[in-house]
Amino acid sequence: MPETTSSTTPKPKAHVHKPFELSSAIREDVVASVRQAQQFTLDAVTTWVDVMTKVAPDMPTVPFLPARSELVEGVGTFFGLAEELLESQRKFAVDLVGALVPTS
């Protein structure tokens, strides 16, 4: 029986990632995907409106719909609220981590 020798070849060092180190690449992919979906939606709606305008140019407007400027202002108001809530949640999360994990 031939004698086998075991050689211990050093294994390549596995790259140790810090927590959330990959989050930048993942975040970029998620944001790019969301933006692409938004653009597809905008393109589809724009195409639909163009077609409907040609098919039924005399289509009545919706009487209860606010003016475009009021709608844009409403979007700004709701996103402003969302930003404030998100910032509040961020501060809460940071404070919670601070309370749960002692500083070293």
Buried (B, 14 or more C-beta within 10 A) or exposed (E): EEEEEEEEEEEEEEEEEEEEEEEEEEEEEEEEEEEEEEEEEEEEEEEEEEEEEEEEEEEEEEEEEEEEEEEEEEEEEEEEEEEEEEEEEEEEEEEEEEEEEEEE
